[in-house]
Amino acid sequence: MDFIKTRKIFYILSGSIIIISILTIIIFGFKWGIDFTGGSLWEIKAPNLNAQTSQQILSFLNTQGVGQVTTQITSDNSLILRFQNISEEKHQELLNSLKTQIPSLEEKKFDSLGPAIGKELIKKSIWAVILVFAGILLYLTYAFRHASYDISSYKYGLLAILALLHDLTFICGFLLLMGKIKGWELNSDFLVALLVVAGYSVHDTIVVYDRLRENLKLNALLTNKGERITLAEMINKSIHQTLLRSLNTSLTTLFPLIALYFAGPNSIKVLASAMIVGIIIGTYSSIFIASPLLYDWSKK
């Protein structure tokens, strides 16, 4: 396959992905979890949980001074409740009162965070992403400083970041859409998924770029002997040389993640799904976007 000749098809595909993702973000907005906004998340379970039992629990909580309560029934007959931040003493009081009314009630999880912690987490999350981008740019600029064919080393770093932004934008759009459909909230797992996918995506891109760098050095030796290969041919050769490795690495990572998504607890479904989508889109961008963009930038 000629990846350079067909690059415009994938540019159009990626452009469509970015536009749809951005529109999703604008239309639906971010549905932040209590990790960022502060508040209490309570997951309880009762046999044969139905709308009537859920309404009974909701009516009780509305009389306990915990503010507005939102509920969500999960597929495993659990009830997820979200309300304002409460103390541990209040939490135990509510739990004991509900067990009096519903003896079979079982608590699965309770998390409570103040709004100050949520704001601090947002601030640190932004700095984490900025530092990741800066580290990638500095490392690639230094590592590819001896690359030839008149391609400045900083271009490798900037294009790796551009491919990464392409991946992260799609993941954000996907999770927001799933939040609208399934009620998923963005919590600290969302940040973990972004950072993991960032490392994975850049790693895949660097593998292709490093092979291209070696081929550029080899081409410099051939030029001295009167032979010369075009940049397009070298990029195609480099992608083909690393293609099987990239696909094998992606598939061996995807299989356990897919098993984790379907067999694991509900609490990690957001993390697992974000990583599954991120690995797929990261492998795609490393092959079809990052290297062809390097070709276009070197020519224009």
N, C-alpha and C positions, 0 to 999 in steps of 0.2 A: 504493500500500500504506500502511495506517495502522500505523506502527511503534509508536505508543503503545498502541493498542487491542490489538495482538497481543504486547505486551512480555512477558506472563507465560509465553507459550509458550517464548520464548527464555531467560527466567530459569530455567525448568525444564531446558531443554537445557544451559545453561551450568552449572547446579548439578550435573547428571549428569556433565558433563565434569570438573568440579573433584573430585567424589567419586571417580570412577574413577581420576583422575590421582593423588590422594592415596593411595588404596589401592594403586596400583602402586608408589608410592614406599615405602610401609610394607612391602609384601610382598617386593619385589625389592631395595630399597636401592640406593644409588649405587655403581656399579662404576667407581671412579676409575682413571684411567690413570696412567702413570708421571710425568706432569707434576705430579701432586698428591701421589702416594705416594712417589716416588723409585724408582729401579730402571733396568733396561736393557730397551730394546725393539729387537729385531733382526729385520729383514725380509730374507729371502734367497729366491732363486729357482733352480730347477733344472729342466731339461727332463723332462717326464713324472714330475713329482713325485707320489708316491703315499704311502699309509700306511706302506709298508715303508721308503721313503727317510726319511720323517718320523721313524719309530721309530729308524732308524739314527742320525740327527742327535741325537735326544733322548737315546739311550743314551750317545752320546759326551759330550754336555754334562753328563750326570749324574755323569760321572767327573772333571769339571774343576773342581769346587768352586765352582760358581756358584749354589748353593742350588736351591730348587724351580723347575722350568722348566715353563711352560705353553706349549702350541703351538696354532696355528690355521692351517689351510690355507685360502687365499682362492680366489676364483673364477678368478684369473689364474695359478694354479699357483705362488703364492708361499707361503712358510711364515713366519708371524709367531711369534717366540719372545720370551717375557718371563721375566726372572730378576733376581736381585739386581744392585745397582750394581757395575760392574767398571771397571777403568782402561782407557785406550786401548791400553796395551801388552798387556793380557790379551785385549782385543778382537781385535787383530791376530794374536795367537798362535792364538786359536780359529779365526779366518778362514783362516789359512794351513793349519792342521791339517785343517779340513774340506775345503779345496780339494785337499788331497793325497788324501783319500778319495773326493771327488766332484769331479773336474776341471772339470765344466761348471757348478759352483756359481757364482752371481752374487749379490753383495750389493746390495740396493736401498736400505736405510736402516738406520742405527744411531743410537739416541738413548740417552743415559745421564744420569740426574739423581740427585743425592743427596737424602735425605729432608728435609734442612733447606731446600732450594730448594722442594720440594713444599709444606711447611708455610707458607713465606713467600708462595707463590703463592695458597694458600687464603685467607690473611689479607688480601692485597691484593685478591683477588676479592670478598670480602665488603664491604670498604670501597668498592670501585668501584660495587657495586650500591646501597649505602646513599647514596653521593654522587649517583648518578643519580636516585634517588627524591627526595632533598632538593632537587636542582636543578629537577626537574619541578614540585614543589609550590611552591617559591618563585617560579619564573617565571610559572606560571599564576595564582597569587594576585596577583602584581603586574600581569600583562597584562590580567586581567579585573576589575580593581578598579573600573572604571566601568560594568560591566554592570548592567542594570536588572532589573526584575521581582522585586525583593526576593530575588535569589539571591546569596548571599555569594560573593566571588571564590575563597575557599579551597575551596569545594565543587567547583569545576572541577578544581583540582589533586588533591584527594583521590580524586575519581572517576576521573580519568585514571590515577592510580596503582593504583586498585582494578582497573580494566580491564587494566592492565599485569600485575598479579599473576595475574589470570585467565589471561592469555596464557602467562606464564612457567611457571605450574603445569602447564598442558597440555603445553608443550614438554618439561619435565622428565619428566613421566609417559610421554610418547611415546618419548623417548630411552632411558629405563630399560626400557621394554617391548622396544624394538629391541635393546637391550643383551642382554636375556634371549634373544631370538630369534636374533640375528645375532652376538652376542658383542662388540658395540660397547662401547668404554670411553670415559669422559668425560675428555677432555684439555683443553688450553688452547683448542682450537677450540670447545669447548662454551661456555666463557665468552665468547669472541668472538661466537658466535651469539646468546647471550642479550642482550648489549649492543646488537648490531645490531638485533635484533628489538625491543628496548625502544625504541630511537630511532624505528624505523619505526612501531611501534604507537602511540606517543604522538603522533607527527607526524600520523597519520591522525585520531586523536581531536581534536587541536587544530584541524584543518581544519574539522571539523564544529562544534566549539564556537565557533570564530571566526565562522563563518557565522551561528550562532545569536546571537552577540553583536551582529552588525550588524542582524539582524532585530529584536532587542530594542530597539535604538536607533530603528529605523524605527517600531516599534510605539508607542514613547513619543511620537513625533511625531503618529501617527494618533490616539492617545488625546486629545491636545490638540485635535484636530478633531472629537471626539465618536465616533470609531471605535476599536474595540479587538479584537485577535485573541487567542485563548486561548493559553496556553503550549504546550498539546498541538499546536495547529495550527502554531505557530511551529517547534517541534522537528521535526515531520513535514516542514514546508516546507524547513527547513535541511538535513535528511538528503537529501531528494530533490534539492536544489540541488547537493549535493556527491557524490551517489551515483555518477554516471557518472565523475567525476574519480577517485574512490577505486578503482573497479573497473579503470579503464584503467591507473592507476599500478601497481596490484597485479599485473595480468596482464603488463604489460611488464617487471616485475621477476621474475615467476615463470618466464617462458619461458626466459631464459638460465640460471636456477638449475636448472631441470629438465634442460636440456641438459648442464649442468656435472655434475649428479648421475650421469647415465647415461654420458656420454662422458669425464668427468674421472677422475683416479686415485682409488684406494681411500682414500688418505689424507685426502681432503676430503669424503668422502661424509657423515660426521657433520655437518660444518659446513653443507653444501648442504641436507641433509634438514631440519636444524633451522631453517634460514632459510625453506625452502619452507613447512613447517608453521606457522612463526611468522608469516609474511606472511598466510597464509590466515586463521588464527585472529585475528590483529591487525585485519585488515579487518572480520571478522565482529563483533568486540567493539566496534569504533568505531561501527559502524552500529546494532547490535541491543542493546548493553548500556550503553555509556557515556552516551548521550543519554537513553534511557528512565529510567536510574537518576537522572539529574539532575531529571527530571520528578517522580519519586516523592519524592525528598528535598525538593524545593521545596514539595510538597503536604503532607508528613507530617514 
